């Protein structure tokens, strides 16, 4: 069987190195909420995308809106997440999940599903992170009606800003093989625009979020 915990720890190491490595990023989109950068992925023949922005809300509040859990807030505000299912809980921090995404790009991208190991990791400085990558799982083989896509190491970092307890610096990393036969131009325009939507919708979600 797969060592999901080991895979997850490796992803966390990868994402931490992406967050520290400033080299080779090119900006491809900028809005009030986010700057989106890309560079060639070292994991697959596609791009690694990085989003960087400041969200008005504490890291705990931002995380409450982001966290990958079934029946969580994420499916309510994230247009790109139609359904989120827990396949197996490995331990307190690691789980295997299935994410279903709706059709996109005016129907050119049909519904997808992704099976990932997800690690929630907290760092000593108060940073809260999600770390995910594709895995296979006996409880989740490909299903009719969905193209199986593959996430390579991706996730989010909710980073506290010293002296600004009600703000969060949010880094997000995406490098996804959408699978199927999609024109490269469709894929290359999809990610930057879906990432700006992600920050825009998250900003609204955090704004309207009421703690209990």
N, C-alpha and C positions, 0 to 999 in steps of 0.2 A: 504493500500500500504506500501511497505517497506520504512523505514527511511534510505535512502541511505547515507545521510550525517552522521548520527549517526554511521552507520556501518563503514564508511570510517574513522571516527575519532578514533574509537576503534582499527582499524587496525594500524593506525599511532602510537597509544600508544603501541600496541603489538610490532611493529617493533623497536621502540625506546628502549623498554626493552630488546629485543634480542641483540641490538647493544651494550648495556651497560653490559649485563650479560656474563661474561667470563667463566662460569662454564659448565663443561660437554662436551665441544667441542672436537672432535677427528679429526685430519687431515686425509683426505683420498686421496688427490691429490695435487701436487704442480708443477707449471711450472714457467717460467720466469715472467709471467704476474700475476699469481694468486695463492693463497693458498686456497684450498677448505676444509671446515670442515663440520662435521655433528653431530647431536645429535637426539635422538628420539623426534618426534614432540609431543607437548601437545594438538594439535588440531585434529589429526587423526592418525590411526595406520600406520604411515610411518615416514620418516625422515624430519627434518628441516635441510637444507643445507645453509651454509654461505660461500660466496666468499669474499676474501679480497685482494686488489691489488692497485698498484699505476699506474694511467694512465697519460701519457704525454699530458697535455692539461688542460686548465682552467676548473673549475666546470661548467661554462656556456656552454663551447664548448662540454664537455662530455655530459651534459644534452641535448644539441641540438641533439646529435646523439641518445640519449636514449629515449627521451620523447615519451610517448604512444599516438600518434595522427595519424588519418588517413592520408595517403599520406606523412607521416613523413619519416625520414631517416632510422628508425628502420627496416622496412621491407626490405630495400635494403641490410643491412649488417648482420642482425640476421637470421641465417639459420633456427632458430626455430620459426620464425614468418613469416607465409606465407601471412597473411592478417590481417588487423586491422580495425575494423569497430566501429564507434560511434553509440551507440544505443539511448542514451539519455544524453543530457547535463543537469546536475542538477543545478550547479552554476559555477562560474569562476574556481573553483578548483576541483570540483567533477563531474565525468561522469560515465556512464555505457557503457562498451565496450565489443565487442566480438573479441577474438583473435583466428585465425585459425592456427594450426601447421601442418607441413607436416608429412608424414610417416617417421619413424626413426628406428634406430637399424636394418638396412638392411630389413626393411619392417615388422618386428615383431610388432612394434608400428604403428598402422594405423593412418590416419589423425584424429586430435582431434579438438574440439573447446571448448572454455572457455568463460563464461560470468562473468565479474567482475565489481565491483564498483572500481573506481580508484580515488585516491586523490593525487593531487600534492601539497606538503607542503614544504614551505621554513622556515628554522630556523634562529634565529638571528645571528648565527655565519657564515651565508652564505651557510650552507648546503642546498642542494636541494634534495628532496626525492619523489619517487613514492611509493604509498601504495595501495595494491589491495587485494581483496578477492572475492570469488565466491558469486554471488547473483542470484536470479531468476528475470526474467523480462518478462512482457507479450509480449513485442516485439521480443522476442528471445527464442522460444521454441526449443527443440532438432531438428536437421535437418538430413535428410537421408545422408548417406555417411560420417558422422562424429560421433565419439564416444565423448560424452560430458564428459569432465574432470572437475575437481574442484580444483582451487587454494585456498589454505588456506593462511593466511596473508603472503604476499610476496612483495618484492619491492627492490628498490635500494637507496643508500645514496651516493650522490656526495659531499664529504667533502673537504673543502679547507684545504690546508696545509700551516700553518703560514710560511711566508718567501719564499714560493715557488708558486707564483701566476700562473705559467704555469703547475702546476701538480695538480692532484686530487686523493684523496684516495677514492676508490670506494668499498663500501660494498654492496653485493647483498644477498638477502634471498629468497630461494625457498622452498616451501613445497607443493607439488602438488600431488593430487590423480589423476592419469592418467585415471582412470575408466577402464571399460572392464576387461578382464581376462588375466592379464599379469603375467608371472613368476616373483617372487620377485627378482630373480637374474638379470633379464633384467632391472627392474626398478632401482635397486641399482647401476648398472653400468652406466645407462643412465645419471643420473643427474650430477655426478662429471665430466664426459667427456663433457656433453653439456655445463656445466658452464665454463670449461677451453676454449672451443670453443668461448663462449660468450665473455670472456675477450680478447681473441686473436683477434677476429673479430672486437670488439669495439675499441681496440688499433689501428688497421689498419684504421678503419673508422674515428677516431678522427685525425689521422695523415694526412689523405687526405681531411679532412673537410676544406672548404673555407667559411669564413663568408661572405655571400651575394656576 
